[in-house]
Amino acid sequence: MIGLLGKKLGQTSVYDAQGNLIPVTVILAGPNRVVQCKTVEKDGYKAVQLGFDEQKEHRLTKAVAGHLRKHTATAVKRLREFRDFALEVKPGDIVGPTIFAQGDFVDAIGITKGRGFEGVVKRHRFRGGDMTHGAKGWHRRSGAIGQRLFPGTVMRGMRMPGHMGQIRQTIQNLEVVQVRDADNLLLVKGSVPGARGDYVVIRESKKYPKKAAATQK
């Protein structure tokens, strides 16, 4: 499993070799610096910790600053650990978008846009009530939420109005359209969670990893 920390820059469209216009999301996927390499003998599992986006040291918490100082790493805004990292790296190495290639499939993990307090029609796609035929004041409500005598309570998990968005979401099987090493950019087909400037994790697709994708081509 390989992966990168990145930042969503926005959306655009590019042409492929056949002249088809493809909608893509532009992700700044580097440079990622290797902060720590964990081993089975010392830590109980194999993993690689990557750092992304430089930061002023005085803005870090004491715990994070001490951790980075211990591993002689520069101050960064984001840290992310990737288990069973497929590449052989050591602390201080730079990892960029070239670990992926055109045609690979990746999973994008990010925090969705916050939508605030929303009703059931927008939040859960309820039908709502009738707009005419004597329906008054029940156009976008959910209807009854409880029972009668038994059990006489609202069931757990009942879909109701509330806070929408601002949750961790994974979009799977996004195809890498272009890899621009000079600019540290990845162009992936489709949408990625979050707003412009939000941090995202780009990892090798779990359903279509590099080896499986190569056998299908």
Order of alpha helices (4+ residues) and beta strands (2+ residues): beta-beta-beta-alpha-beta-alpha-beta-beta-beta-beta-alpha-beta-beta-beta-beta-alpha
